[in-house]
Amino acid sequence: MLCTQFNEDGSLARTGAPSLLVTEKSATGTGLTGLADEENISFDTDHRGLAKYDRPSSSCYTIVRGKLQTMVREASVDVPARFTRDSTCM
C-alpha cells in the first residue's frame, strides 16, 4: 500500500507500492444520471497526478486545462440563457 511519510526537510515522500483503491466506475461516475454529454478521459496516474501537475506542459495538465476552458466558454453562454429562459420574475 502507498503511504506518505515526512522527509528530514519536512517535505512529503510517498513510499510503498501503488494500489487500486476504487473501481473505475467509482472514480469516473458523477452520481448523476442522464448526462448524455458526459465525457470520461483516462489518465495513467494516481490521485496526486490528477490534482497536482509537474509542469504546465504535462499532457494531463494541457488536457484538463483545455476541457476547463471549454466548459467556462460554454457556461458563459449557457448559464445566462438558462436564467433568461427559466426566470419567473420579469
N, CA and C atoms as an extended XYZ file, in Angstrom:
270
Properties=species:S:1:pos:R:3:atomname:S:1:resname:S:1:resid:I:1 pbc="F F F"
N         0.840       -1.178        0.000 N   MET     1
C         0.000        0.000        0.000 CA  MET     1
C         0.886        1.243        0.000 C   MET     1
N         0.463        2.256       -0.739 N   LEU     2
C         1.182        3.517       -0.828 CA  LEU     2
C         0.983        4.304        0.463 C   LEU     2
N         2.058        4.766        1.035 N   CYS     3
C         1.999        5.531        2.278 CA  CYS     3
C         2.719        6.863        2.081 C   CYS     3
N         2.425        7.803        2.941 N   THR     4
C         3.088        9.099        2.906 CA  THR     4
C         3.847        9.285        4.206 C   THR     4
N         5.104        9.684        4.073 N   GLN     5
C         5.938        9.950        5.234 CA  GLN     5
C         6.626       11.287        5.037 C   GLN     5
N         7.131       11.863        6.126 N   PHE     6
C         7.869       13.115        6.053 CA  PHE     6
C         9.350       12.844        5.878 C   PHE     6
N         9.988       13.596        4.986 N   ASN     7
C        11.436       13.565        4.854 CA  ASN     7
C        12.034       14.405        5.973 C   ASN     7
N        13.356       14.342        6.122 N   GLU     8
C        14.027       15.119        7.167 CA  GLU     8
C        13.812       16.619        6.989 C   GLU     8
N        13.677       17.075        5.734 N   ASP     9
C        13.489       18.515        5.488 CA  ASP     9
C        12.031       18.954        5.625 C   ASP     9
N        11.140       18.029        5.996 N   GLY    10
C         9.737       18.356        6.195 CA  GLY    10
C         8.862       18.131        4.980 C   GLY    10
N         9.469       17.832        3.839 N   SER    11
C         8.675       17.557        2.636 CA  SER    11
C         8.089       16.148        2.733 C   SER    11
N         7.098       15.897        1.919 N   LEU    12
C         6.439       14.597        1.941 CA  LEU    12
C         7.086       13.628        0.962 C   LEU    12
N         7.138       12.369        1.349 N   ALA    13
C         7.650       11.311        0.484 CA  ALA    13
C         6.629       10.186        0.461 C   ALA    13
N         6.245        9.752       -0.721 N   ARG    14
C         5.337        8.613       -0.840 CA  ARG    14
C         6.178        7.347       -0.909 C   ARG    14
N         5.783        6.356       -0.118 N   THR    15
C         6.539        5.113       -0.076 CA  THR    15
C         5.579        3.946       -0.271 C   THR    15
N         6.114        2.804       -0.618 N   GLY    16
C         5.289        1.617       -0.802 CA  GLY    16
C         4.801        1.491       -2.236 C   GLY    16
N         4.214        0.365       -2.515 N   ALA    17
C         3.720        0.086       -3.861 CA  ALA    17
C         2.352        0.724       -4.073 C   ALA    17
N         2.103        1.284       -5.259 N   PRO    18
C         0.779        1.827       -5.547 CA  PRO    18
C        -0.275        0.722       -5.531 C   PRO    18
N        -1.492        1.067       -5.192 N   SER    19
C        -2.571        0.087       -5.195 CA  SER    19
C        -3.864        0.749       -5.643 C   SER    19
N        -4.762       -0.062       -6.191 N   LEU    20
C        -6.062        0.417       -6.648 CA  LEU    20
C        -6.987        0.524       -5.444 C   LEU    20
N        -7.499        1.727       -5.201 N   LEU    21
C        -8.342        1.943       -4.036 CA  LEU    21
C        -9.818        2.019       -4.379 C   LEU    21
N       -10.148        2.389       -5.600 N   VAL    22
C       -11.540        2.474       -6.023 CA  VAL    22
C       -11.687        1.851       -7.401 C   VAL    22
N       -12.899        1.478       -7.745 N   THR    23
C       -13.162        0.928       -9.065 CA  THR    23
C       -13.196        2.054      -10.097 C   THR    23
N       -13.090        1.705      -11.366 N   GLU    24
C       -13.177        2.706      -12.430 CA  GLU    24
C       -14.525        3.413      -12.393 C   GLU    24
N       -15.594        2.659      -12.149 N   LYS    25
C       -16.927        3.256      -12.100 CA  LYS    25
C       -17.013        4.289      -10.985 C   LYS    25
N       -16.457        3.964       -9.829 N   SER    26
C       -16.484        4.896       -8.708 CA  SER    26
C       -15.631        6.126       -8.991 C   SER    26
N       -14.503        5.939       -9.650 N   ALA    27
C       -13.598        7.052       -9.924 CA  ALA    27
C       -14.118        7.977      -11.013 C   ALA    27
N       -14.933        7.472      -11.921 N   THR    28
C       -15.359        8.283      -13.061 CA  THR    28
C       -16.820        8.690      -13.011 C   THR    28
N       -17.591        8.077      -12.145 N   GLY    29
C       -19.013        8.388      -12.091 CA  GLY    29
C       -19.287        9.696      -11.390 C   GLY    29
N       -20.256       10.422      -11.895 N   THR    30
C       -20.646       11.677      -11.263 CA  THR    30
C       -21.753       11.467      -10.243 C   THR    30
N       -22.382       10.307      -10.296 N   GLY    31
C       -23.517       10.060       -9.425 CA  GLY    31
C       -24.810       10.584      -10.013 C   GLY    31
N       -24.721       11.251      -11.143 N   LEU    32
C       -25.895       11.796      -11.810 CA  LEU    32
C       -26.251       10.905      -12.990 C   LEU    32
N       -27.521       10.808      -13.291 N   THR    33
C       -27.944       10.019      -14.437 CA  THR    33
C       -28.429       10.927      -15.544 C   THR    33
N       -28.380       10.434      -16.738 N   GLY    34
C       -28.915       11.181      -17.868 CA  GLY    34
C       -28.005       12.274      -18.381 C   GLY    34
N       -26.707       12.148      -18.149 N   LEU    35
C       -25.774       13.136      -18.668 CA  LEU    35
C       -25.220       12.640      -19.995 C   LEU    35
N       -25.919       12.946      -21.063 N   ALA    36
C       -25.541       12.451      -22.374 CA  ALA    36
C       -24.210       13.016      -22.838 C   ALA    36
N       -23.871       14.221      -22.384 N   ASP    37
C       -22.641       14.841      -22.853 CA  ASP    37
C       -21.453       14.601      -21.923 C   ASP    37
N       -21.613       13.706      -20.957 N   GLU    38
C       -20.516       13.390      -20.051 CA  GLU    38
C       -19.397       12.711      -20.816 C   GLU    38
N       -18.177       13.105      -20.517 N   GLU    39
C       -17.016       12.534      -21.194 CA  GLU    39
C       -15.991       12.118      -20.158 C   GLU    39
N       -15.590       10.862      -20.193 N   ASN    40
C       -14.549       10.372      -19.298 CA  ASN    40
C       -13.247       10.279      -20.078 C   ASN    40
N       -12.185       10.776      -19.494 N   ILE    41
C       -10.868       10.740      -20.113 CA  ILE    41
C        -9.955        9.946      -19.193 C   ILE    41
N        -9.295        8.946      -19.733 N   SER    42
C        -8.401        8.112      -18.929 CA  SER    42
C        -7.026        8.749      -18.807 C   SER    42
N        -6.511        8.754      -17.601 N   PHE    43
C        -5.144        9.189      -17.338 CA  PHE    43
C        -4.444        8.064      -16.594 C   PHE    43
N        -3.254        7.731      -17.006 N   ASP    44
C        -2.484        6.693      -16.340 CA  ASP    44
C        -1.730        7.326      -15.173 C   ASP    44
N        -2.489        7.642      -14.102 N   THR    45
C        -1.896        8.314      -12.950 CA  THR    45
C        -2.731        8.045      -11.713 C   THR    45
N        -2.220        8.452      -10.581 N   ASP    46
C        -2.963        8.338       -9.329 CA  ASP    46
C        -3.643        9.677       -9.020 C   ASP    46
N        -4.270        9.773       -7.852 N   HIS    47
C        -4.996       10.986       -7.489 CA  HIS    47
C        -4.074       12.206       -7.482 C   HIS    47
N        -2.882       12.051       -6.963 N   ARG    48
C        -1.941       13.178       -6.922 CA  ARG    48
C        -1.630       13.674       -8.332 C   ARG    48
N        -1.471       12.744       -9.268 N   GLY    49
C        -1.184       13.120      -10.648 CA  GLY    49
C        -2.331       13.853      -11.311 C   GLY    49
N        -3.554       13.636      -10.825 N   LEU    50
C        -4.712       14.359      -11.352 CA  LEU    50
C        -4.863       15.729      -10.706 C   LEU    50
N        -4.407       15.854       -9.470 N   ALA    51
C        -4.619       17.087       -8.720 CA  ALA    51
C        -3.423       18.037       -8.750 C   ALA    51
N        -2.230       17.504       -8.932 N   LYS    52
C        -1.015       18.316       -8.947 CA  LYS    52
C        -0.203       17.931      -10.180 C   LYS    52
N         0.136       18.926      -10.959 N   TYR    53
C         0.863       18.661      -12.198 CA  TYR    53
C         2.316       19.099      -12.042 C   TYR    53
N         3.216       18.323      -12.628 N   ASP    54
C         4.644       18.618      -12.530 CA  ASP    54
C         5.002       19.925      -13.238 C   ASP    54
N         4.320       20.195      -14.355 N   ARG    55
C         4.627       21.384      -15.147 CA  ARG    55
C         3.443       21.692      -16.056 C   ARG    55
N         3.293       22.926      -16.479 N   PRO    56
C         2.174       23.296      -17.353 CA  PRO    56
C         2.178       22.572      -18.703 C   PRO    56
N         3.313       22.034      -19.095 N   SER    57
C         3.374       21.339      -20.380 CA  SER    57
C         3.046       19.846      -20.271 C   SER    57
N         2.749       19.356      -19.055 N   SER    58
C         2.423       17.932      -18.914 CA  SER    58
C         1.128       17.619      -19.665 C   SER    58
N         1.043       16.431      -20.218 N   SER    59
C        -0.113       16.081      -21.053 CA  SER    59
C        -1.419       16.118      -20.269 C   SER    59
N        -1.417       15.652      -19.024 N   CYS    60
C        -2.644       15.683      -18.218 CA  CYS    60
C        -3.092       17.130      -17.999 C   CYS    60
N        -2.151       17.998      -17.681 N   TYR    61
C        -2.491       19.403      -17.427 CA  TYR    61
C        -3.093       20.057      -18.661 C   TYR    61
N        -2.476       19.853      -19.812 N   THR    62
C        -2.976       20.515      -21.014 CA  THR    62
C        -4.361       20.001      -21.395 C   THR    62
N        -4.626       18.719      -21.188 N   ILE    63
C        -5.955       18.169      -21.484 CA  ILE    63
C        -6.995       18.740      -20.531 C   ILE    63
N        -6.694       18.725      -19.231 N   VAL    64
C        -7.640       19.240      -18.228 CA  VAL    64
C        -7.858       20.735      -18.433 C   VAL    64
N        -6.793       21.491      -18.675 N   ARG    65
C        -6.919       22.933      -18.908 CA  ARG    65
C        -7.821       23.205      -20.118 C   ARG    65
N        -7.629       22.454      -21.184 N   GLY    66
C        -8.463       22.634      -22.375 CA  GLY    66
C        -9.929       22.334      -22.103 C   GLY    66
N       -10.196       21.257      -21.366 N   LYS    67
C       -11.586       20.912      -21.025 CA  LYS    67
C       -12.213       21.983      -20.143 C   LYS    67
N       -11.456       22.491      -19.166 N   LEU    68
C       -11.984       23.556      -18.297 CA  LEU    68
C       -12.250       24.831      -19.096 C   LEU    68
N       -11.362       25.182      -20.015 N   GLN    69
C       -11.583       26.363      -20.849 CA  GLN    69
C       -12.852       26.210      -21.685 C   GLN    69
N       -13.072       25.017      -22.215 N   THR    70
C       -14.283       24.763      -22.997 CA  THR    70
C       -15.520       24.902      -22.114 C   THR    70
N       -15.474       24.341      -20.911 N   MET    71
C       -16.619       24.420      -20.003 CA  MET    71
C       -16.928       25.866      -19.622 C   MET    71
N       -15.899       26.659      -19.356 N   VAL    72
C       -16.109       28.070      -18.998 CA  VAL    72
C       -16.699       28.825      -20.180 C   VAL    72
N       -16.162       28.581      -21.364 N   ARG    73
C       -16.663       29.258      -22.567 CA  ARG    73
C       -18.136       28.906      -22.808 C   ARG    73
N       -18.469       27.622      -22.702 N   GLU    74
C       -19.859       27.195      -22.908 CA  GLU    74
C       -20.769       27.735      -21.812 C   GLU    74
N       -20.292       27.757      -20.584 N   ALA    75
C       -21.110       28.250      -19.469 CA  ALA    75
C       -21.401       29.736      -19.610 C   ALA    75
N       -20.472       30.483      -20.184 N   SER    76
C       -20.696       31.918      -20.325 CA  SER    76
C       -21.859       32.215      -21.270 C   SER    76
N       -22.227       31.245      -22.094 N   VAL    77
C       -23.388       31.378      -22.976 CA  VAL    77
C       -24.603       30.660      -22.379 C   VAL    77
N       -24.390       29.430      -21.925 N   ASP    78
C       -25.493       28.587      -21.452 CA  ASP    78
C       -26.146       29.091      -20.172 C   ASP    78
N       -25.356       29.531      -19.205 N   VAL    79
C       -25.921       29.933      -17.912 CA  VAL    79
C       -26.800       31.180      -18.034 C   VAL    79
N       -26.335       32.253      -18.676 N   PRO    80
C       -27.239       33.406      -18.829 CA  PRO    80
C       -28.507       33.054      -19.620 C   PRO    80
N       -28.384       32.211      -20.615 N   ALA    81
C       -29.563       31.805      -21.390 CA  ALA    81
C       -30.535       31.022      -20.507 C   ALA    81
N       -30.016       30.192      -19.642 N   ARG    82
C       -30.861       29.406      -18.743 CA  ARG    82
C       -31.592       30.328      -17.769 C   ARG    82
N       -30.926       31.350      -17.246 N   PHE    83
C       -31.574       32.283      -16.339 CA  PHE    83
C       -32.656       33.074      -17.062 C   PHE    83
N       -32.391       33.463      -18.285 N   THR    84
C       -33.392       34.193      -19.055 CA  THR    84
C       -34.594       33.307      -19.345 C   THR    84
N       -34.350       32.088      -19.757 N   ARG    85
C       -35.409       31.147      -20.104 CA  ARG    85
C       -36.244       30.754      -18.887 C   ARG    85
N       -35.576       30.520      -17.768 N   ASP    86
C       -36.264       29.988      -16.587 CA  ASP    86
C       -36.710       31.061      -15.608 C   ASP    86
N       -36.459       32.310      -15.908 N   SER    87
C       -36.803       33.373      -14.979 CA  SER    87
C       -38.325       33.530      -14.881 C   SER    87
N       -38.807       33.585      -13.658 N   THR    88
C       -40.241       33.796      -13.435 CA  THR    88
C       -40.514       35.241      -13.055 C   THR    88
N       -39.467       35.988      -12.794 N   CYS    89
C       -39.606       37.403      -12.435 CA  CYS    89
C       -39.239       38.260      -13.633 C   CYS    89
N       -40.190       38.931      -14.186 N   MET    90
C       -39.919       39.789      -15.344 CA  MET    90
C       -40.250       41.211      -15.010 C   MET    90
